């Protein structure tokens, strides 16, 4: 079954971008207007994040989000056959910063949010990253989907670590110079140990794994932003938060990364994954106060 699915997706990936984006437009319309896939969730999130905007402005962001949402999946399929040359042409990477830190013999933790297209970010950086590039991913139960995504994500050398098997799969890379890439949005699995901080003015929990691993290894911490230049073209920018994570205070990396996410999202609201319940959990003073960083 896997080989049949991969072959069919490979054929689809050979279609020119103009055809793929026409398909994306149709699917986006169906999701938004017919199926109304998580439509209420998207609008609710936008209401919380942008109360200062009019309802018409939020609906406009919502509609553009669905186009980028389906583009994200179409572009991910395109990665099955897209060449290194074409990816490098369409996605601008900040390799100079990585090379300078590599020459200093650091390892780095790269933290980013769910801004489109994070799958292109992985492959584009894996082409010229001087570090061993590691990505922690969320295991999915569907074996076909899991195998397909592992195939795509590892095309150019990225090493993938299942979040459920982190300790076991991370061990071989402990003593290597590595870039450890984490998509560190809120709503972690272990809510009781999460760090709470303000995101668009409302307290939400964030997984502490990015901060904990960086401080334990004393890695340099880098924030990564991805901007959509135009359809099918992206530019990323890396910025160093600290070269020695162990010198930061508890919660400092998480708080700074959340502010960075918010700034990036405000610059281009439709480019964020709004279809998840971003404010799913309610802060309880007595229960979560000890993990609150403001």
N, C-alpha and C positions, 0 to 999 in steps of 0.2 A: 504493500500500500504506500509506503514511504517513497519508493522509487517512482511510482506512478504520479503521486502528488508533486514530487520534485520536478519531474519531467514536464508536467503541465505548467507549473509555475515558471519553469525555465523558459518555455515557449512564450508565455505571457511577458516575461521580462525582456524578451527580444523586441517587443513592439516599441515603436518610437515614443518619446515622451508625449508628443501631442495626442496620440491615441490613448495613452494611459491616463492622461489628465482629463480627457473627455469622459472616460469611464469613471474617473474619480468624481467629476461633476455630477454625473447621473446618480452615483451611489450616495453622494453627500445630500442631494435633493431628497432621495428616498428616506435616508436616515432622519433628515430634519423635518420634512413635511408629511411623509406617509407613516413611517414607523415611529417617528418622534423618539428616537433612541436617546434616553436619558435627557431629554429636552428640559424637563423641569429641574433636573439636577444642575445642568449647565447654567440656566437662568438664575437659580437660587445662589449658586456660587458667585456669579457676576454681581448679584445684588449685594452680597456681603462684601465683596472686594471693592466694588465701585458704587457706593451709595450716592456719591456726588453726581454720577452720570444720569441722564434721563433714561426712561424706559426704552425709547427709540434707539439711543446710543448703545445700550446693553444688547438689544436684539440684533443690532448690526454686528457687534462683536461676536455674538452667538452664531450668526449665520456664517461669518467668515471662519469661525472656529471649525465648523463642520467641514468646510472645504479643506482646511489644512489637516484636519483629523484624517480624512480619507486620503489626502495626498501622502500623509505619513505612511500609510499602509501600502499604497501603490509604489511609493519610492523605495520602501523596504523590499518589495518583490523585485523591483528593478535591480537591487543590489546583487541578486543571484548571478547576473551576467555582466554588470557594469564593470568596466576596466578600471585599473588603477589611474590611468591617465585621465579618464572621464570624471572619476570621483574627485581627483585633485583639481580639475578645472572648475568643478561645480561647488566645491567646499574648501574654503580658505582656512588653513590651520595655522596655529601659532607655534611652529616648531622651534623658533629661536629661543623662546623662554625655556622650553623643555631641554634643549641642548645645553643652555648655560647652567641649569641646575644639575644636569647629568655630569657635566665637566667638574662640578664641585663635589661630585661623589655622593649626592643626596639620593634618596628615594622620595617620591612625591605621592600625595593623595590628591586626586582631582575630584572636586565635588561639583555636581551640576544638578539642575532640576529637570522636570519632564517638559522641556521645551522642544518643539519640533526642529529638526528631525534628529533625535538622539541616536538612532541606528546608523545614520550617515556619519555622525560624529565619531562613533566607534571605528568604523572602517577607514574613514579619512585619516584619523590620527594613527591608526595601526600601520599605515603605509610608511611613515617616516619617523615614528616615535623611537628615540634612541633607547628608551627604557623597555623592559619587558612589560607589556601592557596587560593588566589584569582587570577583569570586570566581574563584579558580583551581580548575579541575575536571580530573579525570582523563579523558582522551579514551578512548572505547570504540570497538571496531572495528565493532560492529553499528550501521549507519547509522540504522536505524529507532529504536533505543533512544536513540542520541545526539540525534537530532532532537527526539524527544518530551521528553527531559529538558531540552534547551536551551529549548524552548517553555515548559515549566512554570517553570523557574528564572528566566526573564527576564520573567515576566508584569508585574511592577510596576517595571521599570526597572533591575534588576541587570544589570551588564555582566559577561559571562562570558569568561574567558581560558583557552584550552586550554594545559595545562601543557607540551605538546609544542611549542607555538608562543609561548611566554611572551614572549620578547624582542620579537617582531614585534607581538603584540597588546597589549602593555603600553604601548608608546611613546605612543599618543595621550593617555594619562592622566597622564603624568609630571608635568606642571605643574598638575594639578588638585588641589583638596582632595578626598581620597578616603579611603574606608575599605576597606582591603585585607584580605579575609576569607580565612583559611587554616585548613583542617582538617589539623592537623599531628601526626598519630599517627606511630607508628614504622613500620619496614620500608620505608625509602625505596628508590627505584630505584637510586640511585647509592650503593651501600653503602660503597665505598672512601672517600668524602669525608664520610660521615655523622658526626654527633656521637653518641658513646656515653655513656649515663648510666643510672642505676638507675631502673627502673620496677617497682614492687612488689618491690624488693629484688634484682632481677636485671638485669644490664647488657644494654641493647638499643640499637640504632641509631635515631636520629631524623634526618629530613631537616633540613638546615641552612638551607633557603631562607627560612623565616620570619624567622630571626634575621639572616641576611645581608642580605635586602632592607630590613628595618627599620633596621639600623645604617647601611646605605648611604644611605638617605633621611633618616635621623635622625627617623623617625616616632615618635609616641607608641605604646606597645604596650599593648594591652588584652587581658585574658583573659575569655572568655565561658563561663559555665556555663548549662546548660539542665536544668531539673528538671521532671519529670512531676508535675503537681499531682493529676490524676486522668485517667482515660482521655479523650483528646481535648482536654486542657487542659495548657498548659505555662507556665512562668515562667522568664525568663532574667535573669541578673545579669551586669553588666560591672564589671570592676575594673581600675584602671590599675596596670600594673607600673612603667612609666617614661614620662615625657613626652619623654625624649630618648634614644632607643635607642643613639645613638653614644657616650653616656657609660657604657655598660655594658661589662663585660669579655667576652671571647670565651667563648661557651658559657653565659653567665649567663642569657640569655633562654630558651634551650632548657631548661636545668636547672629554672628556675622554672616554665615551662609544664608540664613533666612532673610536677612536684610538684602543680601545680594540677589536672592531669588526674586524678592518683591520688586526691587528696582528694575531687574531685567523684564519682568512680566509687565510692569507699568509702561515700559517703553514700547511694547508690542503685545497688547492683551490677547489677541486671537491665537498667538503662537504657543499658548500653554495648554496643557491637558486638563480642561475644565470638566470633563465627563465623569470624574471621580468625586465623591463627596469629600471635599477638602476640609470641611469643618464638621466632621462626623461626630467627634467626641466633645463632651462638655467638661470644661475645667471645674473641678470640685476643690474648693479651698482646703478643706481638712485632709483630703486624700492626696492631692497633687502638689500642695504648697512646697514641699521639700525639693521638688524637681523643677520648680519655676525659675526661669532665668529671664529677667526683664532688663 
